């Protein structure tokens, strides 16, 4: 018997309808504050960077303003780097790693690159420590035309003016133990499919674009992060999360056909980070620092090739 049979919502083998989504939503609890933990940090950066409010999520009774941080010395003749975090709100170091990069390193790129940073794409999910948005939709499968996810649509609209001018895009994520204990069973239940247990990799890895993998770029990021935290090994099948390991700590996905955030621009260099915060060998501070280091390495490599 699959773990789907034990998921508390829905009937095994039958996709959820509106009633099941409503039941799921009613079970979601706010665990932390986007305003206190994220928006306030963004506000503190206004003296050094431009802060853009690029939309809002009206999830009554809550309303979440969406913010991006831009280089104050933006110049059209400079290459542009896009950094996104918190597409999955529960992946904490994606959010705080992006903020740490801005706080500690972004000024180093003044006059060298335009930086556009969206540190928390999914604030409703950040507060509830969840993968999905309020409608039980995964934003990171929704970066496509007529997106069903407000979070994805808002970010695409923000990026649209620079889509063909972005040189590098790095999207900051985590793979957690709850992927296996909660989110994959929930996905199987929602879609009326059997749950197929997997293996959570212990360590940092990257997801490149199978249509344009840029292996040297991926390895430059891996090398930088390896100085801070350990890199995930391949499993017994030579895979990480079911995908073939093509180089130490690197797998590839077809990012655009899957509707992933990493595919929203025409950037030559694009990657998705995956930190493992549940490892006994990593601390929250290490995870944040690993994300920030990945961003620095990605920007540095792209600028060196420009």
C-alpha positions as CSV (number, residue, x, y, z in Angstrom):
1,X,0.0,0.0,0.0
2,X,1.4,3.5,-0.9
3,X,1.6,6.3,1.6
4,X,-1.1,8.1,-0.4
5,X,-3.7,5.9,1.4
6,X,-2.7,7.5,4.6
7,X,-2.8,11.1,3.4
8,X,-5.6,12.8,5.4
9,X,-7.3,14.5,2.5
10,X,-9.1,13.1,-0.5
11,X,-9.7,9.6,-1.8
12,X,-6.8,7.5,-3.1
13,X,-6.8,7.4,-6.9
14,X,-9.1,10.4,-7.3
15,X,-7.7,13.9,-8.0
16,X,-8.8,16.7,-5.6
17,X,-11.6,19.0,-6.4
18,X,-12.5,22.3,-4.8
19,X,-13.7,20.7,-1.6
20,X,-10.4,18.9,-1.0
21,X,-8.4,22.0,-1.8
22,X,-10.6,24.0,0.7
23,X,-10.0,21.3,3.3
24,X,-6.2,21.4,2.7
25,X,-6.2,25.2,2.9
26,X,-8.1,25.1,6.2
27,X,-5.3,23.0,7.7
28,X,-2.5,25.5,6.9
29,X,-1.2,27.4,9.9
30,X,0.8,30.5,10.0
31,X,4.2,29.7,11.7
32,X,6.2,32.9,11.0
33,X,5.8,36.4,9.8
34,X,6.8,37.6,6.3
35,X,6.6,41.2,7.4
36,X,8.8,40.7,10.4
37,X,11.4,38.4,8.9
38,X,11.5,39.4,5.2
39,X,9.8,42.7,4.4
40,X,11.5,44.5,7.3
41,X,14.9,43.3,6.1
42,X,14.1,44.5,2.6
43,X,13.1,47.9,4.1
44,X,16.4,48.1,5.8
45,X,18.2,48.0,2.4
46,X,16.4,51.0,0.9
47,X,19.2,53.3,1.8
48,X,21.6,51.4,-0.5
49,X,19.4,49.8,-3.2
50,X,16.2,50.5,-5.0
51,X,13.3,48.5,-3.8
52,X,10.4,47.8,-6.2
53,X,7.0,46.7,-5.2
54,X,6.1,44.5,-8.2
55,X,2.7,43.3,-7.1
56,X,0.6,41.9,-4.3
57,X,-1.2,38.7,-3.4
58,X,-4.7,39.3,-2.2
59,X,-5.4,36.2,-0.2
60,X,-8.2,37.4,2.0
61,X,-8.0,38.2,4.8
62,X,-4.3,38.6,4.1
63,X,-2.5,40.7,1.6
64,X,1.2,40.3,0.7
65,X,3.2,42.9,-1.0
66,X,5.9,41.5,-3.4
67,X,9.3,43.2,-3.4
68,X,12.4,43.1,-5.6
69,X,15.7,44.8,-4.9
70,X,17.5,46.5,-7.7
71,X,21.0,48.0,-8.2
72,X,20.8,51.7,-7.6
73,X,23.3,52.4,-10.3
74,X,21.4,50.4,-13.0
75,X,22.9,51.0,-16.4
76,X,21.5,49.6,-19.7
77,X,25.1,48.9,-20.9
78,X,25.8,46.5,-18.1
79,X,25.0,42.8,-17.9
80,X,22.1,41.9,-15.7
81,X,22.0,39.1,-13.1
82,X,18.7,37.8,-11.7
83,X,18.5,36.2,-8.3
84,X,15.3,34.6,-7.1
85,X,14.4,32.9,-3.8
86,X,11.4,31.6,-1.9
87,X,9.6,30.3,-5.0
88,X,8.8,27.5,-2.6
89,X,8.1,29.4,0.6
90,X,9.2,26.7,3.0
91,X,12.7,26.6,1.6
92,X,14.1,29.1,4.1
93,X,17.7,29.5,3.0
94,X,16.5,30.5,-0.5
95,X,14.9,33.6,1.0
96,X,17.5,34.4,3.6
97,X,20.5,33.4,1.4
98,X,19.2,35.9,-1.2
99,X,19.0,38.6,1.4
100,X,22.4,37.7,2.8
101,X,23.8,38.1,-0.7
102,X,22.3,41.6,-1.0
103,X,23.4,42.7,2.5
104,X,27.0,41.4,2.3
105,X,28.0,41.2,-1.4
106,X,25.7,43.1,-3.8
107,X,27.6,46.4,-3.4
108,X,30.7,44.6,-4.8
109,X,29.1,44.5,-8.2
110,X,28.3,48.2,-8.4
111,X,29.4,49.4,-11.9
112,X,29.9,45.8,-13.0
113,X,26.4,44.3,-13.2
114,X,22.8,45.2,-12.8
115,X,21.3,43.1,-10.0
116,X,17.7,42.2,-9.7
117,X,16.8,40.2,-6.6
118,X,13.4,38.8,-5.7
119,X,14.1,37.2,-2.4
120,X,10.6,35.8,-1.5
121,X,8.4,35.0,-4.4
122,X,5.8,33.1,-2.3
123,X,5.2,35.0,1.0
124,X,1.9,33.1,1.9
125,X,3.8,29.9,1.6
126,X,6.8,31.3,3.5
127,X,4.6,32.0,6.5
128,X,3.0,28.5,6.4
129,X,6.3,26.7,5.6
130,X,4.7,25.1,2.6
131,X,5.6,24.3,-1.0
132,X,2.3,25.3,-2.6
133,X,0.4,28.6,-2.7
134,X,-3.1,29.1,-1.3
135,X,-4.7,27.2,-4.1
136,X,-2.6,24.1,-3.6
137,X,-0.6,25.0,-6.8
138,X,3.2,24.6,-7.0
139,X,4.5,28.0,-8.3
140,X,7.7,26.3,-9.5
141,X,5.7,24.3,-12.1
142,X,3.7,27.4,-13.1
143,X,6.1,29.7,-14.9
144,X,4.2,29.7,-18.2
145,X,1.8,31.8,-20.1
146,X,-1.5,32.3,-18.4
147,X,0.0,30.9,-15.2
148,X,-2.5,29.6,-12.6
149,X,-0.2,30.9,-9.8
150,X,-0.3,34.6,-9.0
151,X,3.2,34.4,-7.6
152,X,4.6,33.1,-10.8
153,X,2.7,35.5,-13.0
154,X,3.8,38.5,-10.9
155,X,7.5,37.5,-11.2
156,X,7.3,36.9,-14.9
157,X,5.7,40.4,-15.3
158,X,8.5,41.9,-13.3
159,X,11.3,40.3,-15.3
160,X,9.6,40.7,-18.7
161,X,11.4,44.0,-19.7
162,X,14.8,42.4,-19.2
163,X,14.0,38.9,-20.2
164,X,16.3,38.9,-23.3
165,X,19.0,40.9,-21.6
166,X,19.6,38.8,-18.4
167,X,23.0,37.2,-18.6
168,X,22.7,35.0,-15.5
169,X,19.7,33.7,-13.4
170,X,20.2,31.7,-10.2
171,X,17.1,30.4,-8.4
172,X,17.6,29.4,-4.7
173,X,15.9,26.3,-3.4
174,X,16.2,23.6,-0.7
175,X,15.5,19.9,-0.7
176,X,14.2,18.9,2.7
177,X,13.2,15.8,4.6
178,X,9.6,17.1,4.4
179,X,9.7,16.7,0.6
180,X,9.5,13.0,1.3
181,X,7.3,12.9,4.4
182,X,4.7,15.6,3.4
183,X,5.0,17.2,0.0
184,X,5.4,14.2,-2.3
185,X,2.5,12.3,-0.6
186,X,0.4,15.5,-0.8
187,X,1.2,15.9,-4.5
188,X,0.3,12.2,-5.1
189,X,-3.0,12.7,-3.2
190,X,-3.8,16.0,-5.0
191,X,-3.3,14.4,-8.4
192,X,-4.9,11.1,-7.6
193,X,-1.7,9.2,-8.3
194,X,0.3,6.6,-6.3
195,X,3.0,8.0,-4.1
196,X,6.4,6.7,-5.1
197,X,8.9,7.0,-2.3
198,X,12.3,8.5,-3.1
199,X,15.6,9.3,-1.5
200,X,16.5,12.7,-0.1
201,X,20.1,13.6,-1.1
202,X,22.4,14.7,1.8
203,X,24.1,17.8,0.6
204,X,24.1,20.7,-1.9
205,X,23.4,20.2,-5.6
206,X,22.5,22.1,-8.7
207,X,19.8,21.6,-11.3
208,X,21.0,22.9,-14.7
209,X,19.0,23.3,-17.9
210,X,19.1,20.1,-20.0
211,X,18.6,22.2,-23.2
212,X,21.6,24.4,-22.4
213,X,23.5,22.8,-19.4
214,X,26.6,25.1,-19.3
215,X,28.7,22.6,-17.4
216,X,31.6,24.9,-16.6
217,X,29.3,27.4,-15.1
218,X,27.6,24.7,-12.9
219,X,31.0,23.4,-11.7
220,X,32.2,26.9,-10.8
221,X,29.2,27.2,-8.5
222,X,29.7,23.8,-7.0
223,X,33.4,24.5,-6.3
224,X,32.5,27.7,-4.4
225,X,29.8,26.0,-2.3
226,X,32.1,23.0,-1.5
227,X,34.2,25.4,0.6
228,X,31.2,26.0,2.8
229,X,29.1,22.8,2.9
230,X,29.2,19.3,1.5
231,X,28.1,18.4,-2.0
232,X,25.4,15.7,-2.4
233,X,26.7,12.4,-3.7
234,X,24.9,10.3,-6.3
235,X,22.7,7.5,-5.0
236,X,23.3,3.8,-5.9
237,X,21.7,4.4,-9.3
238,X,24.0,7.3,-10.1
239,X,21.1,9.7,-9.6
240,X,19.9,12.6,-7.5
241,X,16.1,12.8,-7.0
242,X,15.7,10.5,-10.0
243,X,17.9,12.4,-12.4
244,X,21.2,11.3,-13.7
245,X,24.2,13.0,-12.1
246,X,26.2,14.6,-15.0
247,X,29.0,16.0,-12.9
248,X,29.7,16.1,-9.1
249,X,26.6,17.7,-7.6
250,X,24.9,18.5,-10.9
251,X,21.7,17.2,-12.5
252,X,19.7,18.7,-15.4
253,X,16.0,19.2,-16.0
254,X,14.2,20.7,-19.0
255,X,13.4,23.8,-17.1
256,X,11.1,25.5,-19.6
257,X,8.9,22.6,-20.4
258,X,8.4,21.9,-16.7
259,X,7.5,25.6,-16.0
260,X,10.4,26.1,-13.6
261,X,11.5,29.5,-12.5
262,X,15.0,29.0,-14.0
263,X,13.5,29.2,-17.4
264,X,11.8,32.6,-17.3
265,X,14.6,34.5,-19.1
266,X,16.9,33.9,-22.1
267,X,19.9,34.0,-19.7
268,X,22.9,32.1,-21.1
269,X,23.8,31.0,-17.6
270,X,21.0,29.6,-15.4
271,X,20.8,27.2,-12.5
272,X,18.7,26.2,-9.5
273,X,20.4,25.6,-6.2
274,X,19.3,22.9,-3.8
275,X,20.5,23.1,-0.2
276,X,19.9,20.3,2.4
277,X,19.0,22.0,5.6
278,X,18.1,18.8,7.5
279,X,21.6,17.4,7.3
280,X,23.4,16.9,10.7
281,X,26.5,18.3,8.9
282,X,24.9,21.7,8.1
283,X,23.5,24.6,10.2
284,X,21.0,27.3,9.1
285,X,23.8,29.8,8.9
286,X,25.8,27.5,6.7
287,X,22.8,27.0,4.4
288,X,22.3,30.8,4.0
289,X,26.0,31.3,3.4
290,X,26.1,28.5,0.9
291,X,23.3,30.2,-1.0
292,X,25.0,33.6,-1.0
293,X,28.3,32.0,-2.1
294,X,26.5,30.2,-5.0
295,X,25.1,33.6,-6.1
296,X,28.6,35.2,-5.9
297,X,30.2,32.4,-7.9
298,X,27.4,32.5,-10.5
299,X,27.7,36.2,-11.0
300,X,31.5,36.1,-11.1
301,X,31.6,33.3,-13.7
302,X,29.0,35.0,-15.9
303,X,30.8,38.4,-15.8
304,X,34.2,36.7,-16.6
305,X,32.7,35.2,-19.7
306,X,30.8,38.4,-20.8
